[in-house]
Amino acid sequence: MRRLATVLLVASCPLLGAPATQAASLVFMDKDNDVAIARPDGSLVKKVAHASDAAHGYKAVSVADDGGITAFLRQNDDGGNSSLVVLGQDGAVREGPFLFERYGLCGGLSPFRTSTSPDGTFVAAQYWKGSNNCLGGSYTPSVRLVNRNSPTIGTSTYPSYDYLTEPHWLRHPDARLAGINGGTLSVWQNDAAHMDAWIALPVDSPYELDGFDFHPTQTKLLLDLGPAHATGVQPHRLELYTYTEFSTGAAPPTDPAPQLVCGIDAYVSNDAGGGRPFWSPDGTQIAWNAPDGIRVSPAPVANGETCVLQPTLVVPGGSDVHWASFDVTPPSGGGGTTTTTPAPGGGTTTPPPSGGTTTKPKSTPAFSAAKAIAAKRAFTLRLTLAKAATVRVTVTRRGAKKALGTVTYKAKKGAFTRKIAKVRGTRLKHGTYTVVVAVGATKKTLTVRVK
C-alpha cells in the first residue's frame, strides 16, 4: 500500500467557530435530476423539487445549517442563464429564483459545484469562466462567492478564485472556504480575499487530488486520490489524516502538517473524479458518490495502515450527495411512521402496513407538461392539471432583482392555457423571463424569450 507524501506549504489559517450538529439526512440529486432527501439509511426517500424534464432539472446542490437547500436550475438555453433557488425540505422556495446572466457563467455549463456556508450567508459556486462573454474563446475553472439570500451579479462585491475547484466550507475551529488548485489544497487567509496553499502533492506523485473533507469537530481530514493523468474508469484511494489545530489568531499554527492515519485502495472506481466524500455533521459517518448511487459507511477506522469501511448502497441512482442537519419528515397520518426503502433502479417501495397502520399512496404532481411559449410582447403558458386548482405564475425579467409580480388563475382539471402579456399592470417587453408556476406544493421554473 502506497502512502501519500504531502508537502506543507502555508498554514496561517485563522478560522470562526460553528457547533457540531447531529447526523440527520442526505440531500442529493436523483436519477431524474430532481433534488431529493432521505435518511442516512436510505429510508423515507422523497423529492424536494420536480423538474419539468431531466434536461432542465437541478444541479449543484449544497446545504446550510438552517436546512436551506441551495440548487441551480439546469437551463441549457442559449441565453447564458443559471437560476439559483433556496428550497426547504418540503419543496417550498425560501429564496429566489435569482437569475444570473452571462457575466462569465457560461450558460448551461455552470455552476457545476456549490458549497453553502454553514450560516447560510454565502454560496461558493464552481463554474467555467469564459472569455468573450462565453461566446467562444478560452475557459477557466473558477469559484465565485455570492450572497445566498440576495445574490450579486459579477465579482466586484465578493472575491472570486481562478483555477480553484471543489469548494468546501470548513467549520472547525471556524468557518472558512477551502478548495483544490491543481495538486494543492488551499484555504482562506485572514483577509478572506485570497487563498493560501496548505497541502500539496509532490511533483512526481502518482496521484491527483480529486476531493477532500474536514471533520466537523475534530482535526481530521479525508482526501480522495485518483491516478494522475489517467482517463476512463479509475480506482480512487481514500486516506484519513490528522493535523495540528489551525490557529485562530495572527500567528500561524506551530506544526499543522497532516499525519497519515490509514488509507484504503479502490474505495470507489469511476470516471467522474472520485467519490467526493463528505463527513456527516456529527462525524460518525461518511457518504460518497459511487457509479451505482450513494454509499454510506461508519467513519473510517484504522486497522494498522488500512482504513476499514462498511459501505452500504443507500440511494441507488443518486449523486452529488451532501449532509443536512434536519430530520426527514415522515408522511403524516395513519397513526404511525411509514418508511420507504431503496429499490433497484433508484426507485422506492413502500413496505406493507402492519399493526393496522395504513400507508398513503404516493402523491402525484398537481400539474404536468408545463410549457411557456414565446409570443409578441407576451407568452402562452400551457400545462395539464391533475384536478381543479389555483395556478400561481410569478414572472421575473432576466437581470432584475425582483419579480414583476404574480398572477393567479382559478382553473379546472385538464388542459390549461393562458396568454400572459401583462403582470401587475406592467406590459412584457422583448427579452428573457423566468416563469415560476406553482399549484399547491408543486412548482416548476420555466424560461421564455418574449419576442
C-alpha positions in Angstrom: 0.0 0.0 0.0 1.4 3.4 -1.0 1.5 6.3 1.4 0.8 9.8 0.1 3.8 12.1 0.7 2.4 15.6 1.3 4.3 18.9 1.3 3.4 21.6 3.8 3.3 25.0 2.2 1.5 27.6 4.2 -0.8 27.3 7.2 -1.6 30.7 8.7 -5.3 30.0 8.6 -7.2 31.5 11.5 -10.7 30.4 11.2 -14.9 31.5 13.3 -16.4 28.6 15.2 -19.6 26.6 14.5 -21.1 24.0 16.7 -21.4 20.4 15.6 -24.8 19.1 14.6 -26.2 15.6 14.7 -26.2 13.5 11.6 -29.7 13.6 10.2 -30.4 13.4 6.4 -28.9 13.1 3.0 -29.6 15.7 0.3 -28.8 14.6 -3.3 -29.7 14.6 -7.0 -31.9 11.7 -8.0 -31.9 10.0 -11.4 -34.4 12.5 -12.8 -32.2 15.5 -11.9 -34.6 16.4 -9.1 -33.4 17.5 -5.6 -34.3 14.7 -3.1 -33.7 13.9 0.5 -33.5 10.7 2.6 -32.5 9.3 5.9 -28.9 8.1 6.2 -30.0 4.5 5.8 -31.9 5.4 2.6 -35.4 5.3 4.0 -38.0 8.0 3.5 -36.7 9.0 0.1 -38.7 11.9 -1.2 -38.4 14.6 -3.9 -37.9 18.2 -2.8 -38.3 19.6 -6.3 -39.9 18.3 -9.6 -38.1 19.3 -12.8 -40.1 19.8 -16.0 -37.8 17.2 -17.6 -34.4 15.7 -17.0 -32.6 18.1 -19.4 -33.9 21.1 -17.4 -33.6 19.7 -13.9 -31.5 20.8 -11.0 -27.8 20.7 -10.3 -25.0 21.8 -7.9 -26.9 21.3 -4.6 -25.5 22.1 -1.1 -27.0 22.7 2.3 -26.6 25.2 5.2 -27.2 24.6 8.9 -30.6 26.3 8.6 -31.8 23.5 6.4 -31.9 25.6 3.3 -31.0 23.6 0.2 -29.2 25.6 -2.5 -29.7 24.4 -6.0 -29.3 25.8 -9.5 -31.7 25.2 -12.4 -30.3 23.3 -15.4 -31.2 25.8 -18.1 -29.4 24.6 -21.2 -30.5 27.5 -23.4 -28.6 30.0 -25.5 -29.2 32.8 -23.1 -26.3 32.0 -20.8 -28.5 31.8 -17.7 -28.4 30.0 -14.4 -31.1 30.5 -11.7 -30.4 29.9 -8.0 -33.1 28.9 -5.6 -33.1 28.0 -1.9 -35.6 25.2 -1.0 -36.9 23.8 2.2 -37.2 20.0 2.6 -41.0 20.5 1.9 -40.2 21.9 -1.5 -41.1 25.4 -0.6 -39.0 28.1 -2.2 -37.4 30.1 0.6 -35.4 32.4 -1.6 -35.3 33.1 -5.3 -35.3 32.2 -8.0 -32.4 34.6 -8.7 -31.4 34.9 -12.3 -27.8 35.1 -13.2 -27.0 36.4 -16.7 -23.8 35.6 -18.7 -21.1 37.5 -16.7 -18.7 34.6 -17.3 -21.0 31.9 -16.0 -21.2 30.2 -19.5 -24.8 29.2 -19.5 -25.8 25.5 -19.0 -22.3 24.5 -18.1 -22.3 26.5 -14.9 -22.2 26.2 -12.0 -21.4 22.5 -11.5 -20.4 22.5 -7.8 -21.6 24.6 -4.9 -20.9 24.8 -1.2 -23.1 26.9 1.1 -21.5 28.4 4.2 -22.7 26.9 7.5 -24.6 30.1 8.5 -26.3 30.3 5.1 -24.8 33.6 4.1 -22.7 32.7 1.1 -22.7 30.2 -1.7 -19.3 29.3 -3.2 -20.1 28.3 -6.8 -17.6 26.5 -9.1 -18.1 27.4 -12.7 -16.5 27.8 -16.1 -15.4 31.4 -16.6 -15.3 32.1 -20.3 -13.6 34.8 -22.3 -15.6 36.9 -24.9 -18.7 36.8 -22.7 -18.7 33.0 -23.0 -19.2 33.2 -26.8 -16.1 31.1 -27.6 -12.6 31.7 -26.6 -10.9 30.1 -23.6 -12.5 28.8 -20.4 -11.1 28.9 -16.9 -12.3 26.9 -13.9 -13.1 29.3 -11.1 -15.0 29.7 -7.8 -17.0 32.8 -7.0 -18.9 33.9 -3.9 -22.5 35.2 -3.9 -24.8 36.1 -1.1 -27.3 33.2 -0.9 -30.3 35.3 0.0 -29.6 38.4 -2.1 -27.2 37.4 -4.9 -24.9 39.9 -6.6 -24.1 39.7 -10.3 -20.4 39.9 -11.2 -17.4 39.5 -8.9 -16.7 43.1 -7.7 -18.6 42.7 -4.4 -17.2 39.4 -3.3 -14.0 37.7 -4.3 -13.5 35.0 -7.0 -10.7 32.5 -7.3 -9.4 31.3 -10.7 -8.3 27.7 -11.1 -10.0 26.7 -7.8 -12.3 23.7 -7.7 -14.3 21.6 -5.2 -15.2 24.4 -2.9 -15.9 23.4 0.8 -16.7 25.4 3.9 -14.7 24.3 6.9 -16.4 24.7 10.3 -13.8 23.6 12.8 -12.5 25.6 14.6 -14.2 28.3 12.5 -15.9 28.8 9.1 -13.6 29.2 6.2 -13.5 28.5 2.5 -11.2 25.8 1.1 -10.7 24.3 -2.4 -8.3 22.4 -4.7 -5.9 24.2 -7.1 -4.2 21.6 -9.2 -2.4 19.3 -6.8 -2.8 21.7 -3.9 -5.4 22.1 -1.1 -5.8 25.8 -0.4 -7.5 27.6 2.5 -8.7 31.2 3.1 -6.2 33.6 4.6 -7.0 36.1 7.4 -8.4 38.7 5.0 -10.7 36.2 3.2 -9.6 37.8 -0.1 -7.2 35.2 -1.3 -6.4 31.5 -0.9 -3.1 30.2 0.5 -1.8 26.8 -0.3 -1.7 24.4 2.7 -1.1 20.8 1.4 0.5 20.0 -2.0 1.2 16.7 -3.7 4.8 16.1 -4.7 5.6 17.0 -8.3 6.2 13.3 -9.2 3.2 12.0 -7.2 1.4 9.1 -8.9 -1.8 10.6 -7.6 -4.0 13.7 -8.3 -6.1 15.3 -5.6 -9.8 14.9 -6.5 -11.7 15.5 -3.3 -11.5 16.3 0.4 -13.5 17.0 3.5 -12.7 18.2 7.0 -14.2 16.6 10.1 -16.8 18.9 11.6 -15.5 18.8 15.2 -12.1 17.2 15.2 -8.7 17.8 13.4 -9.2 15.0 10.8 -9.1 15.3 7.1 -10.3 13.0 4.3 -8.5 13.0 0.9 -9.8 11.4 -2.3 -6.8 10.5 -4.6 -7.0 9.3 -8.2 -4.3 8.1 -10.6 -2.5 11.1 -12.1 -3.2 11.9 -15.8 -5.4 8.8 -16.1 -8.6 8.7 -18.2 -11.7 6.5 -18.1 -12.9 4.5 -15.1 -10.2 4.6 -12.4 -9.9 3.3 -8.8 -9.7 6.0 -6.2 -7.9 5.9 -2.9 -9.3 7.3 0.4 -6.9 8.5 3.0 -7.5 9.7 6.6 -5.2 12.3 8.2 -4.9 14.1 11.5 -3.3 17.5 11.9 -2.5 20.1 14.5 -5.2 22.6 15.2 -5.4 25.7 13.0 -4.7 28.9 14.9 -7.4 31.5 15.3 -5.1 34.5 15.9 -2.5 36.3 13.8 0.2 33.7 14.5 0.4 30.6 12.2 0.0 27.1 13.8 3.2 25.6 15.1 3.0 22.4 13.1 -0.2 21.9 11.1 1.4 19.2 8.8 -1.1 16.3 8.3 -0.1 12.9 9.6 -1.4 9.8 7.7 -3.7 7.6 9.9 -4.8 5.0 7.3 -5.9 4.5 3.7 -8.0 2.2 1.6 -7.5 1.5 -2.1 -10.3 1.4 -4.7 -13.0 2.6 -2.2 -14.7 3.8 -5.4 -14.0 3.3 -9.1 -15.4 5.7 -11.7 -14.7 8.2 -14.4 -16.3 11.2 -12.6 -13.5 12.4 -10.4 -13.8 10.1 -7.5 -16.4 9.8 -4.7 -16.3 13.4 -3.3 -16.6 12.0 0.3 -18.4 14.0 3.0 -18.5 13.6 6.7 -21.8 13.6 8.5 -22.5 16.7 10.7 -21.5 14.8 13.8 -18.6 13.0 12.2 -19.8 9.4 12.8 -20.5 8.5 9.2 -19.3 9.4 5.7 -21.1 9.4 2.4 -19.8 9.4 -1.1 -20.9 9.1 -4.8 -20.4 5.7 -6.5 -21.3 4.7 -10.1 -24.4 2.8 -8.8 -25.6 5.5 -6.4 -24.9 6.9 -2.9 -23.0 4.9 -0.4 -22.8 5.5 3.4 -20.4 3.9 5.9 -19.5 4.4 9.5 -16.5 6.8 9.7 -13.2 5.0 8.7 -11.4 3.1 11.5 -7.7 2.3 11.3 -6.6 -1.3 11.3 -2.9 -0.8 11.1 -2.3 1.2 8.0 -5.6 0.2 6.4 -8.8 2.1 6.8 -11.8 -0.1 7.5 -15.1 0.9 5.9 -18.6 -0.8 6.0 -20.3 0.8 3.0 -24.0 0.3 2.1 -25.7 1.4 -1.1 -28.5 3.5 0.4 -29.7 5.5 -2.6 -29.4 3.7 -6.0 -29.0 6.1 -8.8 -28.4 9.1 -6.5 -25.5 11.6 -7.0 -24.0 14.9 -5.7 -24.6 13.8 -2.1 -24.5 16.3 0.9 -25.5 16.0 4.5 -28.2 18.1 6.2 -28.9 18.7 9.9 -32.7 18.3 9.6 -34.6 15.1 10.0 -36.7 13.9 7.1 -40.3 14.3 8.0 -42.3 11.1 7.7 -45.7 11.0 6.0 -48.5 12.3 8.2 -51.5 10.3 9.2 -52.0 6.6 9.5 -51.2 6.5 13.2 -47.6 5.6 12.7 -44.4 6.1 10.7 -44.2 4.6 7.2 -40.7 4.4 5.7 -39.6 3.7 2.2 -36.6 1.7 1.2 -34.3 1.8 -1.9 -35.4 -0.3 -4.8 -33.3 -1.4 -7.8 -33.0 1.4 -10.3 -33.3 4.2 -7.8 -37.0 4.0 -7.0 -38.7 3.4 -3.7 -41.0 0.8 -2.4 -43.4 1.1 0.5 -43.5 -1.8 2.9 -46.8 -3.4 3.6 -48.7 -2.0 6.6 -48.5 -3.8 9.9 -50.4 -3.5 13.1 -53.3 -1.8 11.5 -51.2 1.0 10.1 -52.2 2.1 6.6 -49.9 3.7 4.0 -51.0 6.6 1.9 -50.3 6.2 -1.8 -47.5 8.3 -3.2 -48.9 11.7 -4.2 -48.7 12.8 -7.9 -47.6 16.3 -9.0 -50.5 18.8 -9.2 -49.7 19.5 -12.8 -47.5 18.3 -15.7 -46.4 19.1 -19.2 -45.8 22.8 -18.3 -44.5 25.0 -21.2 -44.0 28.7 -21.8 -44.3 29.5 -25.5 -43.0 32.8 -26.7 -45.2 35.4 -28.4 -45.0 39.0 -29.4 -44.8 41.0 -26.2 -46.3 38.1 -24.4 -46.0 34.3 -23.8 -48.5 31.5 -23.6 -48.5 29.2 -20.6 -49.7 25.6 -21.1 -50.0 22.8 -18.6 -52.2 19.9 -17.6 -53.8 20.0 -14.1 -54.5 16.8 -12.2 -57.6 18.4 -10.6 -59.2 21.8 -10.3 -56.8 24.2 -8.6 -55.4 27.7 -8.3 -52.5 28.4 -10.6 -50.0 31.0 -9.4 -47.5 32.4 -12.0 -44.5 34.5 -10.9 -42.7 36.4 -13.7 -39.2 37.8 -13.4 -37.3 39.6 -16.2 -33.7 38.5 -16.7 -31.3 40.5 -14.7 -34.0 42.0 -12.4 -33.5 41.8 -8.7 -37.3 41.5 -8.0 -40.1 39.7 -9.8 -42.6 41.8 -11.8 -45.3 40.1 -9.8 -47.6 37.1 -9.5 -50.8 36.4 -11.4 -53.4 33.9 -10.2 -55.9 31.9 -12.1 -58.7 29.5 -11.0 -58.6 26.6 -13.3 -60.5 23.3 -14.0 -59.0 19.9 -14.2 -57.2 19.1 -17.5 -55.6 21.3 -20.1 -54.9 24.9 -19.0 -53.8 27.7 -21.4 -53.3 31.3 -20.7 -51.7 34.1 -22.8 -49.8 36.5 -20.4 -48.9 39.9 -21.7 -49.1 42.0 -18.5 -48.1 41.4 -14.9 -49.5 43.7 -12.3 -50.0 46.5 -14.8 -46.6 46.1 -16.4 -46.6 45.0 -20.0 -44.0 42.5 -21.1 -41.2 43.7 -23.3 -38.8 41.9 -25.6 -36.4 39.8 -23.5 -35.9 36.7 -21.4 -38.1 35.9 -18.4 -38.1 33.3 -15.7 -41.6 31.9 -15.1 -42.3 30.1 -11.8 -45.6 28.1 -11.9 -47.0 26.9 -8.6 -50.0 24.7 -7.9 -50.2 23.7 -4.3 -46.8 22.3 -3.3 -45.8 21.6 -6.9 -43.6 24.2 -8.5 -41.8 24.4 -11.9 -39.4 27.0 -13.2 -39.5 27.8 -16.9 -37.6 30.2 -19.2 -39.1 32.0 -22.1 -37.7 34.6 -24.5 -40.5 37.1 -25.3 -40.4 38.4 -28.9 
